[in-house]
Amino acid sequence: MNKKDSRRLKVGVLGCGPIAQFAHFESCVKARNAELHAICDVAEDLVQRMGATYEPTRTFLDYDAMLADPELDAVIIATSDLFHVEASRRALAAGKHVLCEKPIGVAVEEVEALGRAVRSSGKLLQVGHMKRFDVGLEQARDFVRDEMGEILALKAWYCDSTHRYTVTDAVQPLPILSKSALKPGENPKADLRRYFMLAHGSHLFDTARFLCGDIVEVSARLTEKFGAYSWFVDVTFANGAAGHLDLTIAVRMDWHEGLQLYGENGSVIAKTYNPWYFKSSEVDIFSERDASWRRPLGADGHFYRRQLEGFADTILDDAPMRGATIDDGIASVRAMVATAQSVATGKPVRLADVEGKL
């Protein structure tokens, strides 16, 4: 049985679709310092099914009605990417904290405007880059921060697999769908370049920033063959380190994600698994000081629950924020837009100069 703290964040989940079913409902139920206070979706059949399964205190078919609940502390936004900014803005205006699925938005201007809204609201907005709560990657970040010294270079890759649905169909519950679910006006998968970058590239760029800091410039090229897309992106970090990022969808092999990081006083090699295994990355850390390797166990691999617990710790106990801030979310969107512009022009693009949407 899960042990719950006496003080708990009362959370409402907007959206009862697959990502909420696979990740967020269970996170609210399992989190030590949060509870599933409410769920909301326009699809009444989904709300009834999820309400019966997860037993929130309240259910809603109208988002504004959920936001008007005085007992609600925070919302998790688990909707289509195109709804993220508006749903976040409305929650902040209602005085609620926000944990929003990544990416925070799809255009530079809209996420910059949301950043201003966050800062004026006095509320917390955390972007759902849940890989920051991968225990192995946290240990790697701690080594970089505390022991590595100057960073020389990062190589990182995120390669989805042609066989990923064989895996996920086996390990995930069968999602409950509804014909009444709210869908964006445009099909998100109509433009696969855009869809793959938003869905997967946002993870790769945020992991690079999590370990190495701000990215100031990208130079990218894209190769398309036999229905596969491969971005090779050279990045320049603000600290002078060099980076090479490989985003390939989909490789003809197993899921392939990881990194190699070289620094003044050591190196890091990491292998990351399909996130639905809930398995922490295998991270090998080499310290030049004693010429030895070490590998953290990382037994706790429920990144979504750990993400929610970190969010709640910051709100309830004023703990330092461990997740991605709105500024991190904005930087991720800028990196993705800059990559698209670099592919289109064949030239390096500075993140500070980009405008428009992906």
GIPE-V670044 format. One line per field, one symbol per residue. ss: DSSP state (H for helix, E for strand, L for the rest). A space follows every 50 residues. Layout:
# GIPE-V670044
ss->???
This chain:
# GIPE-V670044
ss->LLLLLLLLEEEEEELLLHHHHHHHHHHHHHLLLEEEEEEELLLHHHHHHH HHHHLLLEEELLHHHHHLLLLLLEEEELLLHHHHHHHHHHHHHLLLEEEE ELLLLLEHHHHHHHHHHHHHHLLLEEEELHHHHLHHHHHHHHHHHHLLLL EEEEEEEEEEELLHHHHHHHHLLLLLLLLLLLLLLLLLLLLHHHHHHHHH HHHHHHHHHHHHLLEEEEEEEEEEELLEEEEEEEEEELLLLEEEEEEEEE ELLLLEEEEEEEELLEEEEEEELLHHHLLLLEEEEEELLLLEEEELLLLL LLHHHHHHHHHHHHHHHLLLLLLELHHHHHHHHHHHHHHHHHHHHLLLEE HHHLLLEL
